[in-house]
């Protein structure tokens, strides 16, 4: 078997929604499911120099038969034939899940955890893993259309290219069509193609040339993967609009949306772009964030 699907569970309703999805993802990939439960604040309890996380021992038997046992039972109900492992760890959830996910094919979390503040749309664990995780992260949210397409945000960045490759593989697994969506507008970000820009309004002057340039970006990103995955029905969709609202709208009829962690317009040093954050907070279906090869 390959690397497992790792899912974090903390007892919240959101994390138990993630258990169902993660179990089905493990079955889809033919890999084990690893259920991870982290507890405590090791900085308050461990001696100086101790590791930030430690596998739990037999003294935690009641906890294992509590939240984690319920999660395992739910996972078996969702996908009876998968192999399931438990990992109950003393440590801070962000660090524990980041470490556990290093050897995972996919990490899955709910959009909100027990520690979420009222009014927040995205939990700190999901946001942290999206920014720092080593493997693709699926954040479970919304009401996906099981017959819908896999939607991928195409932006020409390195992480965007990795996201497109991941999305094609997902479309094959799910036997689903794929929508390669590239959203553009007339602001000066289009000047990377050498198009004329009005310095006062920061708007590209030649809209037709910009549209052609954006179409070329979409075509050269998608075409090689269409050849590599001929079984996938692909729609290349070029949309002139505000980027974040257009992507969020496209998720309304999707079963999954895939995005890179950072786009070409991101600021140096930021680990998660504004488009990815917008999808994580507002998409109508589960979101997968894929980091670039670097």
C-alpha positions in Angstrom: 0.0 0.0 0.0 1.0 3.6 -0.5 1.3 6.5 1.9 -1.8 6.9 4.1 -4.5 9.5 4.2 -4.1 11.3 7.5 -7.1 12.9 9.2 -7.2 15.0 12.4 -10.0 14.5 14.9 -10.6 16.7 18.0 -14.1 15.8 18.9 -15.7 18.7 17.0 -18.6 18.2 14.5 -16.4 19.5 11.8 -13.7 16.9 12.5 -16.2 14.1 12.4 -17.4 15.4 9.0 -13.7 15.1 8.0 -13.6 11.5 9.2 -16.2 10.4 6.7 -14.5 12.2 3.8 -11.0 10.9 4.7 -12.3 7.3 4.9 -13.7 7.6 1.4 -10.5 9.3 0.1 -8.4 6.4 1.6 -10.7 3.8 -0.1 -10.5 5.8 -3.4 -6.7 5.7 -3.3 -6.4 2.1 -2.0 -4.3 3.3 1.0 -4.7 3.1 4.8 -6.4 5.8 6.9 -4.5 7.2 9.9 -6.7 8.9 12.5 -4.7 11.5 14.5 -5.8 12.9 17.8 -3.5 15.5 19.6 -4.1 16.8 23.1 -2.4 19.0 25.7 0.1 21.8 25.6 3.5 20.2 25.8 5.3 23.5 26.4 3.6 23.6 29.8 4.3 20.0 30.8 7.5 18.7 29.2 11.0 19.4 30.6 13.3 21.7 28.7 14.8 20.1 25.6 12.0 17.5 25.3 10.5 16.7 22.0 7.4 18.7 21.1 5.3 15.6 20.7 5.4 12.0 22.0 3.4 8.9 21.1 0.8 8.3 23.8 1.1 5.4 26.1 -1.3 3.0 27.8 -2.3 5.5 30.4 -4.4 7.2 27.7 -6.6 4.2 27.1 -9.8 6.0 28.1 -9.1 8.7 25.5 -8.3 6.1 22.9 -11.7 4.5 23.5 -13.4 7.8 23.5 -13.0 10.3 20.7 -10.6 8.2 18.6 -12.7 5.0 19.0 -15.8 6.9 17.9 -13.9 8.2 14.9 -12.6 4.8 13.9 -16.1 3.3 14.1 -17.4 6.1 11.9 -14.6 5.6 9.4 -15.4 1.9 9.2 -19.0 2.7 8.5 -18.1 5.1 5.7 -15.5 2.7 4.1 -15.8 -0.8 5.7 -12.9 -2.3 3.8 -10.1 0.2 4.6 -7.2 -0.4 6.9 -7.2 2.1 9.9 -4.5 3.0 12.3 -4.8 5.3 15.3 -2.3 7.9 16.5 -3.0 9.5 19.9 -0.3 12.1 20.6 0.6 14.4 23.4 1.4 17.7 21.8 0.0 20.8 20.2 -2.3 20.0 17.3 -0.7 22.2 14.7 2.7 20.6 15.2 1.4 17.1 15.6 -0.6 17.1 12.4 2.2 18.9 10.4 4.6 16.1 11.5 2.1 13.3 10.9 1.3 14.6 7.4 4.9 14.5 6.2 4.5 10.9 5.3 0.9 11.2 4.0 -0.6 11.1 0.5 -3.2 13.5 1.7 -4.1 15.3 4.9 -7.8 15.9 5.7 -9.2 18.3 8.3 -12.5 20.0 9.1 -12.9 23.7 8.4 -13.4 24.4 12.1 -12.2 22.9 15.3 -13.2 22.9 19.0 -11.1 26.0 19.6 -12.7 28.1 16.9 -14.0 31.5 17.9 -17.6 32.4 16.9 -17.7 34.2 13.6 -14.4 32.7 12.3 -14.9 30.8 9.0 -11.7 28.8 9.1 -9.9 27.1 12.0 -6.3 27.7 12.9 -5.3 24.1 12.2 -6.6 24.2 8.6 -5.0 27.5 7.9 -1.6 26.4 9.4 -1.5 23.2 7.5 -2.4 24.9 4.3 0.5 27.3 4.7 3.1 24.9 6.1 2.1 21.3 5.3 4.3 19.1 3.1 1.5 17.1 1.4 -1.8 18.2 -0.3 -4.3 19.3 2.3 -8.1 18.8 1.9 -10.3 21.1 4.0 -13.8 19.7 4.3 -16.5 22.3 3.8 -19.7 23.1 1.9 -22.1 20.8 0.1 -20.2 19.2 -2.8 -22.1 17.9 -5.9 -21.0 14.2 -6.1 -21.7 14.3 -9.9 -19.9 17.7 -10.3 -16.5 18.4 -11.9 -13.1 18.7 -10.3 -12.4 22.5 -10.6 -8.8 23.6 -10.6 -7.5 27.2 -10.4 -5.0 27.9 -13.2 -2.7 30.8 -12.6 0.7 30.0 -14.2 2.6 29.7 -10.9 4.7 26.8 -9.7 2.2 25.9 -7.0 -0.5 26.3 -9.6 1.2 23.9 -11.9 1.4 21.3 -9.1 -2.3 21.9 -8.4 -3.2 21.3 -12.0 -1.3 18.0 -12.0 -3.0 16.9 -8.8 -6.4 17.9 -10.1 -6.0 15.7 -13.3 -5.0 12.7 -11.1 -8.1 13.4 -8.9 -10.4 13.5 -11.9 -9.1 10.1 -13.0 -9.7 8.7 -9.5 -13.2 10.1 -9.3 -14.0 9.4 -13.0 -15.1 13.0 -13.1 -14.8 15.8 -15.7 -12.3 18.6 -15.0 -12.8 22.3 -15.3 -9.5 24.2 -15.7 -10.5 27.7 -14.7 -8.3 30.8 -15.4 -9.7 34.1 -14.2 -8.3 37.3 -15.6 -9.0 41.0 -15.5 -7.4 44.2 -16.9 -5.3 45.2 -13.9 -1.6 45.5 -14.2 -0.8 41.9 -13.2 -1.3 41.2 -16.9 1.8 43.2 -17.7 4.0 40.2 -17.1 3.4 39.5 -20.9 4.9 42.9 -21.8 1.5 44.5 -22.5 1.1 48.3 -22.3 0.0 49.6 -19.0 -1.4 53.0 -18.1 0.7 54.0 -15.0 -2.0 56.3 -13.7 -4.8 53.8 -13.7 -2.7 50.6 -13.5 -4.9 49.1 -16.1 -3.8 47.2 -19.2 -4.6 49.2 -22.3 -4.9 46.5 -24.9 -7.6 44.2 -23.6 -7.7 42.0 -26.7 -4.0 41.3 -26.4 -4.3 40.6 -22.7 -7.1 38.1 -23.4 -5.0 36.3 -25.9 -2.1 36.2 -23.5 -4.2 34.7 -20.8 -5.7 32.2 -23.2 -2.1 31.1 -24.1 -1.3 30.7 -20.4 -4.3 28.5 -19.9 -3.6 26.4 -23.0 0.1 25.8 -22.3 -0.7 24.8 -18.7 -3.4 22.3 -19.6 -2.5 20.9 -23.0 0.4 18.6 -21.8 -1.8 17.1 -19.1 -4.7 16.6 -21.5 -2.3 14.5 -23.6 -1.1 12.6 -20.5 -4.6 12.0 -19.2 -6.7 11.4 -22.4 -9.5 9.7 -20.3 -10.3 13.0 -18.6 -13.0 15.3 -20.2 -11.5 18.8 -19.8 -13.2 22.2 -20.1 -10.8 25.1 -20.5 -12.7 28.0 -19.0 -11.3 31.5 -19.4 -13.3 34.1 -17.4 -12.8 37.8 -17.2 -13.9 38.8 -13.7 -12.6 39.5 -10.2 -10.6 36.4 -9.3 -11.8 35.3 -5.9 -15.5 35.8 -6.5 -15.3 33.9 -9.8 -13.5 31.0 -8.3 -15.9 30.8 -5.3 -18.9 30.9 -7.7 -17.4 28.0 -9.7 -17.4 25.8 -6.6 -21.1 25.9 -6.4 -21.6 23.0 -8.8 -18.2 21.2 -8.1 -17.4 18.1 -6.1 -13.9 19.4 -5.4 -11.8 22.5 -6.0 -8.0 22.4 -6.2 -5.7 25.4 -5.8 -2.0 26.2 -5.3 -0.8 27.6 -2.0 0.5 30.7 -3.6 -0.3 32.3 -7.0 1.9 34.4 -9.3 0.7 37.6 -7.7 1.6 36.6 -4.1 4.0 38.7 -2.0 7.4 37.2 -1.3 7.5 35.4 2.0 3.8 34.7 2.3 3.1 31.0 2.5 -0.5 31.1 1.6 -2.0 33.4 -1.1 -5.2 35.4 -0.8 -7.0 33.3 -3.4 -6.3 30.1 -1.5 -7.5 31.7 1.7 -10.7 32.9 0.0 -11.5 29.4 -1.2 -10.7 27.9 2.2 -13.1 30.3 3.8 -15.9 30.5 1.3 -15.9 27.6 -1.2 -19.1 25.6 -1.5 -17.2 22.2 -1.7 -14.1 20.7 -0.2 -10.9 22.5 -1.1 -7.4 20.9 -1.7 -4.4 23.2 -1.3 -1.3 21.9 -3.1 2.2 23.4 -2.5 4.8 23.8 -5.2 7.8 21.5 -5.5 10.0 23.9 -3.6 
